[in-house]
Amino acid sequence: MKQENNIKVTSGYIGLLFLLIFIAAIIFGITQGNPFLILPAIFLFFITLPGFFLVNPNTSKVLLLFGKYIGTVRENGFYWANPLYRKRPISLRASNFDSERVKVNDKLGNPIMISTILVWRVKDTFKAAFDVDNYENFVRVQSDAAVRKLASLYPYDNFEDEGKVEEITLRASVNEVSEALEDELSERLSMAGIEVLEARIGYLAYAQEIANAMLKRQQATAIVAARHKIVEGAVSMVEMALEELSKKEIVELDEERKAAMVSNLMVILCSDKEVAPVLNTGTLNH
């Protein structure tokens, strides 16, 4: 047998009824002074006691008889089974696992610190009990291996020039990375009968030795992008100003004066500081 076998066992209340019968037989034997009734009743009483067990909600009991798997009791309640059965409890509740932060290299070779948050539960008690040595430790080790593999498949961030096709990154592509992590963990943990309910990156940052350099790189990228937008807007405004002046015939400008006006407007619009205006009280030529 290589999979879980759900079984039903005797209700514990029926076992209690037999215990009461044995107690009554013991009392009756004592009153009658009959050891042939007392001794068997005492023996049956103590041999019956180990057969009682409880199954709480969202838990299970795996039953073994001399190393042979008998079945799993999933339905909660009070039960009695063969006293020789070994009853191993396995929780069916959802569990959280927050892995330790590990240092790995991303796709571009940059060292990063990463951890994962995993929500899981036991789906197949047979596999969890017998296909792996310790299924909880198996979850921890395989989660660490999965997050290391995931980090090596994607870059931390995308520094490609604007306009190019963006690839999946650990920082920006949260949904895609989470789906890839869930698929990887599901494949690894299926052999232990573990169901992955959710997997997310819990912590993500550049390693300390390159954090400052990467911060400066990100700042430089942001500054260049901002300057690009400023220049683009300034050119539009200058173009609009020249068109409006020409359309309304406010002033006639030759090429030299247009160049001077464009230069002045670009300085004013693109400067990161306030510009002090200079008032010309003469003519356009002076």
Steps between C-alpha positions, in 0.01 A plus 500: 500500500642835392216736587273596786218262599218664697335256739227505764548341840272413790341781698666557835165495676453135405840430655389682816197274517728195501713660772191543717414134440849395609479718811163351586646149452792585731264630769273200463796261519626668816160474666476133399861428581553354153862552379422332166272794423712775657832427328371482138289814558803691633714380209239607242453834675870596481547360150206710375617834644783572249257470211331835572611813313375843395515664157466876532373723215755536217721226640538134415631173640713263292449140619782242483502135603850357546638730231212445255294801394133437582344834411438860602215632713417856389149546640514666840347327800551245779603153379615158606723277288724198542715569809803371310470777242763770514321833455713776348345849500540719191355852487290598198495870591655767280846602620712808437870481433721809481839396370827653607656771287757342272765661281485388137598637159226617265500438125748785444734372771415770755495375862158547660328411827171316459250303708161342435171466686326168441149385597465122481312200639512122486287358221610134500577363847658181364764692302560745786548216748697248296644650178721753684683479829363821655248687286527828693877509459452395136283809444768727649786355296310490171370855547857621542608311186203632299560864587869465410409358160235767443743783577746369243235503223410870513688828544432710809410803290490607137741776397434472129439818301144619475319369195645150510293199603516464877581157638366349822683631805490398864413851616239607247333177382345392830217287357712321240778425748250376762338264247841365400588448867171320570552269200856420607400428860196294398720279284759455776254440786255273316711193582441572870123538457519874566259745336632854440222752571704816444860602448633856502836672527516632855823702480702625205800733497846534357776355714672751726823511301330636186192669649651853491628463144164369376317780681714757319433319171126511560519868594700576184246313288216696661681833446567422133135402449382819672734715291374329186142596586601856590686553172214346305252735664727802460540440126121478466452826690763685295347370177155611613630845599661557161185386318275728705729801448506437126126433475395814688771710331610647831861532396710404197807297591785411272691174534763651733238644737302174493815313599563745787138467617514121483824498696359724773176305530681166515726628778199623697289187450773240548678658794464322836526835678300817481622735226551870574340702217695780331289791378606649164404870486653558155417360161516142382852566373629652826 
